[in-house]
Amino acid sequence: MISFFRKSHENYFVVEHSESLNNSNVKKLRWLFGDSHLIELESIKGNFIGPIKEMVTPWSTNAVEITQNIGIKSISRIERFYKKNQKIPIDPMLEQIYKDPNQKIFRINRMPEEIIEVNNIKEYNKKEGLALNNEEIKYLEEVSSKLNRKLTDSEVFGFSQVNSEHCRHKIFNGKFIIDNKEMSNSLFKMIKETSKNNGENIVSAYKDNVAFIEGPEIELLTTKKKRRNLFFKN
């Protein structure tokens, strides 16, 4: 079920939950949402801008975790909605317009697409812009031959991602040659040199797809009234 909390005339919080919210839970949510008011209706009127229904936002993931930590276990999604007006631009990659949001706004009716067998990996690579080189295409063709079947679109696409330069740094970690002379450092080693020479505040870098630096200690969540909008400030 869906509940709507109004922060202001333009700003709303949309909460998806599996059980009815009791008075205690409503009170907690009103506090988290900065004194928002629960609209005791199954829908709200007007055109609203919200995230694409198929994509749960990172903000929602954090918000749901906070509600679980304060004892509300039935919430599965929380999103921010805004009344549509000419001043607010829409990013069609991330957002959509909801007309009269109701209990079905997050319901996904789209059926899975049919699996496509790739007849020609080289042509499919060019068509989809997968940036596979000839050696990689040959490798996939050999895999297809060993399996005695055609590879599917998801298999070829998945390979192109996990074997990409972004994931493996094949070029960055490769030999760096200028005027037929091999350099002592690869491009990636040159990038790492910065943190190696100035790493006094670096906790972790280049060990995963994330890096950490030292910073001040902060209070993440507090019950002090003056700080209650720390996570839900609009």
C-alpha positions in Angstrom: 0.0 0.0 0.0 1.0 3.6 -0.6 0.8 6.5 1.9 1.4 10.2 1.0 3.0 12.7 3.3 2.8 16.4 2.4 5.8 18.5 3.3 4.5 21.6 1.5 2.2 22.4 -1.4 5.0 21.4 -3.8 6.9 18.7 -1.9 5.6 15.2 -1.0 7.0 11.9 0.4 5.6 8.7 -1.0 5.8 5.7 1.2 5.3 2.1 0.1 4.6 -0.3 3.0 3.2 -3.8 3.4 1.2 -3.2 6.6 -1.0 -0.3 7.8 0.9 2.4 9.6 -0.2 2.8 13.3 -0.3 6.1 15.1 3.2 5.6 16.5 4.7 4.9 13.1 2.9 7.9 11.5 4.3 10.1 14.3 7.8 8.8 13.6 7.5 9.4 9.9 6.2 12.9 10.4 9.2 13.7 12.5 11.6 12.2 9.9 10.0 14.1 7.1 10.2 17.4 8.9 6.7 17.8 10.3 5.0 16.6 7.1 1.3 15.7 7.3 -0.2 12.3 6.3 -2.8 12.6 3.6 -5.5 10.1 4.5 -6.4 9.4 0.9 -5.5 6.6 -1.5 -4.4 9.1 -4.2 -3.5 12.8 -4.6 -4.6 15.1 -7.4 -2.3 16.8 -9.9 0.8 16.1 -12.0 3.9 15.2 -10.0 7.6 14.6 -10.9 9.1 11.5 -9.3 11.8 8.9 -10.0 11.1 6.3 -12.7 9.1 3.5 -11.0 11.4 0.8 -12.2 14.4 2.4 -10.4 14.6 2.6 -6.6 16.8 5.6 -5.8 19.8 5.5 -3.6 18.1 8.1 -1.4 15.2 5.7 -0.9 17.5 2.9 0.1 19.0 5.1 2.8 15.6 6.4 3.9 14.2 2.9 4.3 17.2 1.8 6.3 16.6 4.7 8.7 12.9 3.8 9.2 14.0 0.2 9.9 16.4 1.4 12.5 13.7 3.3 14.4 11.4 0.3 14.4 9.2 0.6 11.3 9.7 -2.8 9.5 7.0 -2.7 6.9 8.4 0.0 4.6 10.0 -1.1 1.3 10.3 2.2 -0.5 10.2 6.0 0.1 10.5 8.5 -2.7 10.3 12.3 -3.0 7.7 13.7 -5.4 7.4 17.3 -6.5 4.4 19.2 -8.0 5.1 19.7 -11.7 5.6 23.3 -12.8 7.5 25.0 -15.6 10.5 25.9 -13.4 11.5 22.3 -12.5 13.3 20.6 -15.4 12.7 16.8 -15.9 15.5 14.3 -16.5 13.8 11.6 -18.6 16.6 9.2 -17.8 15.8 9.3 -14.1 12.3 10.9 -13.7 8.8 10.6 -15.0 5.5 12.5 -14.6 2.8 10.9 -12.5 -0.7 12.0 -13.1 -2.9 11.7 -9.9 -0.5 9.3 -8.1 -2.4 6.4 -6.5 -1.9 3.0 -5.0 -0.5 1.6 -8.3 2.3 4.1 -9.0 5.1 1.7 -8.3 3.5 -1.3 -9.9 5.5 -2.6 -12.9 3.5 -4.3 -15.6 6.3 -4.6 -18.2 7.0 -8.2 -19.2 10.6 -9.4 -19.8 11.8 -9.1 -23.3 12.5 -12.3 -25.4 16.0 -13.7 -25.3 17.9 -12.9 -28.5 20.4 -15.4 -29.9 23.4 -13.6 -31.5 24.0 -14.9 -35.0 26.9 -12.7 -35.8 28.9 -11.4 -32.8 31.0 -9.0 -34.9 27.9 -7.3 -36.3 26.1 -7.4 -33.0 29.2 -5.7 -31.4 29.1 -2.9 -33.9 25.3 -2.5 -33.7 25.2 -2.2 -29.9 28.5 -0.3 -29.6 30.0 -2.8 -27.2 33.6 -1.9 -28.2 34.8 -5.5 -28.3 38.1 -5.9 -30.1 38.9 -8.7 -32.7 40.6 -10.9 -30.1 37.6 -10.7 -27.8 35.2 -11.4 -30.6 37.2 -14.4 -31.6 37.2 -15.6 -28.0 33.4 -15.4 -27.8 33.1 -17.2 -31.1 35.2 -20.0 -29.7 33.1 -20.2 -26.6 30.0 -20.4 -28.8 31.6 -23.3 -30.7 32.5 -25.1 -27.5 29.0 -24.8 -26.1 27.6 -25.9 -29.5 25.0 -23.1 -29.4 24.7 -19.4 -30.1 25.4 -17.0 -27.4 22.5 -14.8 -26.1 22.4 -11.0 -26.1 22.8 -10.9 -22.4 25.8 -13.1 -22.4 27.6 -11.0 -25.0 26.6 -7.8 -23.4 27.6 -9.0 -20.0 31.0 -10.1 -21.3 31.6 -6.7 -22.8 31.0 -5.0 -19.5 33.0 -7.2 -17.1 35.9 -7.4 -19.7 35.8 -3.7 -20.4 38.6 -1.2 -19.9 36.6 0.3 -17.0 36.7 -3.0 -15.1 40.0 -4.5 -16.1 42.2 -1.5 -17.0 43.7 -3.5 -19.9 45.1 -0.4 -21.6 45.9 1.6 -18.4 47.8 -1.3 -17.0 49.5 -2.2 -20.3 52.9 -1.3 -21.5 53.4 2.4 -22.1 55.6 2.9 -25.2 56.7 6.3 -26.6 58.9 6.5 -29.7 59.5 2.7 -29.4 60.8 3.1 -25.9 59.0 1.4 -23.0 58.3 3.7 -20.1 59.0 2.6 -16.5 55.4 3.3 -15.4 52.1 2.4 -17.0 49.4 5.0 -17.3 47.7 3.5 -14.2 51.0 3.5 -12.2 51.4 7.2 -13.1 47.9 7.9 -11.7 48.7 5.9 -8.5 51.9 7.9 -8.1 49.9 10.9 -6.9 48.4 9.0 -3.9 51.7 7.3 -3.3 53.5 10.6 -2.8 50.7 12.4 -1.1 48.9 9.7 0.8 48.9 10.9 4.4 45.1 11.3 4.5 44.2 8.3 2.3 42.7 5.4 4.1 42.2 3.2 1.0 42.5 3.7 -2.8 42.8 1.5 -5.9 41.8 -1.7 -4.0 38.2 -1.6 -5.2 35.9 0.7 -7.0 35.9 3.1 -4.1 38.4 5.2 -2.1 38.4 6.6 1.4 40.1 9.6 2.9 40.3 10.7 6.5 37.8 13.4 7.6 36.3 14.9 10.7 34.1 13.0 13.0 30.4 13.8 12.5 27.1 13.0 14.0 25.0 11.1 11.5 21.7 11.1 13.2 20.4 12.9 16.3 17.2 13.4 18.1 17.9 17.0 18.8 15.1 19.1 17.4 17.3 21.6 15.6 18.9 18.7 13.6 15.9 16.5 12.9 15.9 17.3 9.1 19.5 16.1 8.6 18.6 13.3 6.2 15.3 14.6 4.7 16.1 18.2 4.0 14.7 19.3 0.6 
